[in-house]
Amino acid sequence: MQRFHRHYWQSLALLLACGLLQACSSCSPCAVFSGADDKTEHAAVHGADTPSAAVTDLIAHLRDDDLPALARSALPAELHAEVAAAWQDGRSRWPLTELPLDDSIPKVLTALTQADAKSRLQQSFRQQLSGQTRAMQDAARGLGVFGKEYLGREGHYNLSQRQHYTQLIDVFSSWAASAPLGDAERGQQSIALLVKAAEQGGINSDADFSRLGLDASLEGLTPLYVAIGQILGLYGLDMEATLASVKVETVSQTGDEAELRVSYTLAGRPIKTVMQAVRVDGRWYLADYLQAARASLAGSTVEAIPPSAPADTQDAPAG
């Protein structure tokens, strides 16, 4: 019984984290698979033509559900090759490490791919959580508190990231506080979607990530991310609409560095953040991703120097 509660809340936390990542222009799609020809066409593209396209190109890959293409676009060719090699010996799990609670992903996959996972998890849901919406809403609020504490103690987030993620946590907590989390039908559907997606992906442990490598692992995780988008939709959170609402403005550019203002709507509420883009060999990339990918090669985390945040980011709605 205790074990089910742990895996269920790991799954819920992962859902919220992946939804957060969708909103952050990172690596979790929520539509349908792209055609193989489209992925081949996108596969060779590293970086973007302009600073703002360093964000909008990633959004396009998200909406195409093309995770391997997103990872390529996010990194220069040489760095991407180094990260791919590091995946095979377990030194790197970038871009999964862009997710809060990324360590829970293998545990959730293991739980979802065990024999009779669907029937066992659905039975446990009926016995323990069905109809417990208020208790689950309270627990979701607790996850929000935990998320803020996590941001406060993890040194690899810079000031802009902390402000951005704090806004997201507040919005998700507010959404979860009124979402029908204990609804029996939605709960059964959600478990079925997660189990089916995990089975389709064929990944049930961290060892599988090393065996498959970067591209194949991201392909294998795509059904899970698609399911997450569908599940969030069941509870009234439209992540496709969030991706469609993203707007990017280049605030300033000095040589090979640029500051971007990114805004979008999540659960009907406005979010604003600032991102830094850098030019490498004539192509533009998000600086945070380059920094985190390089750090992952040494099995370390980034101790970022907090940039100054503009007033409109500091005053953005935080919840």
CORZI-V118784 format. One record per residue. N is the residue number from 1. SS is DSSP state (A for helix, B for strand, O for the rest). Layout:
n=N ss=SS
n=N ss=SS
//
This chain:
n=1 ss=O
n=2 ss=A
n=3 ss=A
n=4 ss=A
n=5 ss=A
n=6 ss=A
n=7 ss=A
n=8 ss=A
n=9 ss=A
n=10 ss=A
n=11 ss=A
n=12 ss=A
n=13 ss=A
n=14 ss=A
n=15 ss=A
n=16 ss=A
n=17 ss=A
n=18 ss=A
n=19 ss=A
n=20 ss=A
n=21 ss=A
n=22 ss=A
n=23 ss=A
n=24 ss=O
n=25 ss=O
n=26 ss=O
n=27 ss=O
n=28 ss=O
n=29 ss=O
n=30 ss=O
n=31 ss=O
n=32 ss=O
n=33 ss=O
n=34 ss=O
n=35 ss=O
n=36 ss=A
n=37 ss=A
n=38 ss=A
n=39 ss=A
n=40 ss=A
n=41 ss=A
n=42 ss=A
n=43 ss=A
n=44 ss=O
n=45 ss=O
n=46 ss=O
n=47 ss=O
n=48 ss=B
n=49 ss=O
n=50 ss=O
n=51 ss=O
n=52 ss=O
n=53 ss=A
n=54 ss=A
n=55 ss=A
n=56 ss=A
n=57 ss=A
n=58 ss=A
n=59 ss=A
n=60 ss=A
n=61 ss=A
n=62 ss=A
n=63 ss=A
n=64 ss=A
n=65 ss=O
n=66 ss=O
n=67 ss=A
n=68 ss=A
n=69 ss=A
n=70 ss=A
n=71 ss=A
n=72 ss=A
n=73 ss=A
n=74 ss=A
n=75 ss=O
n=76 ss=O
n=77 ss=A
n=78 ss=A
n=79 ss=A
n=80 ss=A
n=81 ss=A
n=82 ss=A
n=83 ss=A
n=84 ss=A
n=85 ss=A
n=86 ss=A
n=87 ss=A
n=88 ss=A
n=89 ss=O
n=90 ss=O
n=91 ss=O
n=92 ss=O
n=93 ss=O
n=94 ss=O
n=95 ss=O
n=96 ss=A
n=97 ss=A
n=98 ss=A
n=99 ss=O
n=100 ss=O
n=101 ss=O
n=102 ss=O
n=103 ss=O
n=104 ss=A
n=105 ss=A
n=106 ss=A
n=107 ss=A
n=108 ss=A
n=109 ss=A
n=110 ss=A
n=111 ss=A
n=112 ss=A
n=113 ss=O
n=114 ss=O
n=115 ss=O
n=116 ss=O
n=117 ss=A
n=118 ss=A
n=119 ss=A
n=120 ss=A
n=121 ss=A
n=122 ss=A
n=123 ss=A
n=124 ss=A
n=125 ss=A
n=126 ss=A
n=127 ss=A
n=128 ss=A
n=129 ss=O
n=130 ss=O
n=131 ss=O
n=132 ss=O
n=133 ss=A
n=134 ss=A
n=135 ss=A
n=136 ss=A
n=137 ss=A
n=138 ss=A
n=139 ss=A
n=140 ss=A
n=141 ss=A
n=142 ss=A
n=143 ss=A
n=144 ss=A
n=145 ss=A
n=146 ss=A
n=147 ss=A
n=148 ss=A
n=149 ss=A
n=150 ss=A
n=151 ss=A
n=152 ss=A
n=153 ss=A
n=154 ss=O
n=155 ss=O
n=156 ss=O
n=157 ss=O
n=158 ss=O
n=159 ss=A
n=160 ss=A
n=161 ss=A
n=162 ss=A
n=163 ss=A
n=164 ss=A
n=165 ss=A
n=166 ss=A
n=167 ss=A
n=168 ss=A
n=169 ss=A
n=170 ss=A
n=171 ss=A
n=172 ss=A
n=173 ss=A
n=174 ss=A
n=175 ss=A
n=176 ss=A
n=177 ss=A
n=178 ss=A
n=179 ss=O
n=180 ss=O
n=181 ss=O
n=182 ss=O
n=183 ss=O
n=184 ss=A
n=185 ss=A
n=186 ss=A
n=187 ss=A
n=188 ss=A
n=189 ss=A
n=190 ss=A
n=191 ss=A
n=192 ss=A
n=193 ss=A
n=194 ss=A
n=195 ss=A
n=196 ss=A
n=197 ss=A
n=198 ss=A
n=199 ss=A
n=200 ss=A
n=201 ss=A
n=202 ss=O
n=203 ss=O
n=204 ss=O
n=205 ss=O
n=206 ss=A
n=207 ss=A
n=208 ss=A
n=209 ss=A
n=210 ss=A
n=211 ss=A
n=212 ss=A
n=213 ss=A
n=214 ss=A
n=215 ss=A
n=216 ss=A
n=217 ss=A
n=218 ss=A
n=219 ss=A
n=220 ss=A
n=221 ss=A
n=222 ss=A
n=223 ss=A
n=224 ss=A
n=225 ss=A
n=226 ss=A
n=227 ss=A
n=228 ss=A
n=229 ss=A
n=230 ss=A
n=231 ss=A
n=232 ss=A
n=233 ss=A
n=234 ss=A
n=235 ss=O
n=236 ss=O
n=237 ss=O
n=238 ss=O
n=239 ss=A
n=240 ss=A
n=241 ss=A
n=242 ss=A
n=243 ss=A
n=244 ss=A
n=245 ss=O
n=246 ss=O
n=247 ss=B
n=248 ss=B
n=249 ss=B
n=250 ss=B
n=251 ss=B
n=252 ss=B
n=253 ss=B
n=254 ss=B
n=255 ss=O
n=256 ss=O
n=257 ss=B
n=258 ss=B
n=259 ss=B
n=260 ss=B
n=261 ss=B
n=262 ss=B
n=263 ss=B
n=264 ss=B
n=265 ss=B
n=266 ss=B
n=267 ss=O
n=268 ss=O
n=269 ss=B
n=270 ss=B
n=271 ss=B
n=272 ss=B
n=273 ss=B
n=274 ss=B
n=275 ss=B
n=276 ss=B
n=277 ss=B
n=278 ss=B
n=279 ss=B
n=280 ss=B
n=281 ss=O
n=282 ss=O
n=283 ss=B
n=284 ss=B
n=285 ss=B
n=286 ss=B
n=287 ss=A
n=288 ss=A
n=289 ss=A
n=290 ss=A
n=291 ss=A
n=292 ss=A
n=293 ss=A
n=294 ss=A
n=295 ss=A
n=296 ss=A
n=297 ss=A
n=298 ss=O
n=299 ss=O
n=300 ss=O
n=301 ss=O
n=302 ss=O
n=303 ss=O
n=304 ss=O
n=305 ss=O
n=306 ss=O
n=307 ss=O
n=308 ss=O
n=309 ss=O
n=310 ss=O
n=311 ss=A
n=312 ss=A
n=313 ss=A
n=314 ss=A
n=315 ss=O
n=316 ss=O
n=317 ss=O
n=318 ss=O
n=319 ss=O
//
